[in-house]
Amino acid sequence: MYLFLFSLSEMGLTTPLIILMILFGGFFIVSFFITSPNMDTKGLLRVLYSKPVRKDDGSVEYPDSRKP
């Protein structure tokens, strides 16, 4: 059985393009690890399930929806 393989040049991947892909991929991984501590379940559910209130100064407050 023969393998059907393309070379990098046949796929249109040049050296600068491969370097650019590696840089953007590295940026994605670094930014994911920087922002992952902020992605906790409690904080996400608070934002998703509550109705935000915008104050006069422009800040946004997420009131607790469990208050009677």
C-alpha positions as CSV (number, residue, x, y, z in Angstrom):
1,M,0.0,0.0,0.0
2,Y,1.4,3.4,-1.0
3,L,1.0,6.5,1.1
4,F,-0.5,9.6,-0.5
5,L,1.5,12.5,0.8
6,F,1.9,16.1,-0.2
7,S,5.1,18.0,0.3
8,L,5.0,21.4,2.1
9,S,5.5,23.3,-1.1
10,E,2.7,21.5,-2.8
11,M,0.4,22.6,0.0
12,G,1.6,26.2,-0.5
13,L,3.4,26.4,2.8
14,T,6.6,28.4,2.6
15,T,9.1,29.0,5.4
16,P,7.8,32.5,6.3
17,L,4.2,31.2,6.4
18,I,5.2,28.3,8.7
19,I,7.0,30.8,11.0
20,L,3.9,33.0,11.0
21,M,1.7,30.0,11.9
22,I,4.0,29.1,14.7
23,L,4.0,32.6,16.1
24,F,0.2,32.9,16.0
25,G,-0.1,29.5,17.5
26,G,2.3,30.4,20.3
27,F,0.4,33.6,20.9
28,F,-2.9,31.7,21.2
29,I,-1.4,29.2,23.8
30,V,0.2,32.0,25.8
31,S,-3.0,34.1,25.8
32,F,-5.0,31.1,26.8
33,F,-2.9,30.4,29.9
34,I,-3.0,34.1,30.8
35,T,-6.8,34.3,30.7
36,S,-7.6,30.8,32.0
37,P,-7.6,31.8,35.7
38,N,-10.4,34.3,34.9
39,M,-12.6,31.6,33.4
40,D,-13.9,30.1,36.6
41,T,-17.4,28.6,36.7
42,K,-18.8,30.9,39.3
43,G,-17.8,34.0,37.5
44,L,-19.1,32.8,34.1
45,L,-22.4,31.7,35.5
46,R,-22.8,35.0,37.4
47,V,-22.4,36.9,34.1
48,L,-24.6,34.5,32.1
49,Y,-27.5,34.3,34.5
50,S,-27.7,37.8,35.9
51,K,-28.9,41.0,34.2
52,P,-26.1,43.5,34.2
53,V,-26.8,47.0,35.5
54,R,-24.8,49.9,34.0
55,K,-24.1,52.7,36.4
56,D,-23.8,56.4,35.5
57,D,-20.0,56.3,35.5
58,G,-20.0,53.6,32.9
59,S,-19.1,50.6,35.1
60,V,-21.2,47.5,35.0
61,E,-22.5,45.7,38.1
62,Y,-23.8,42.1,38.1
63,P,-26.3,41.9,41.0
64,D,-26.9,38.6,42.7
65,S,-30.1,37.1,41.1
66,R,-30.9,35.0,44.2
67,K,-31.8,38.1,46.4
68,P,-35.6,38.2,47.0
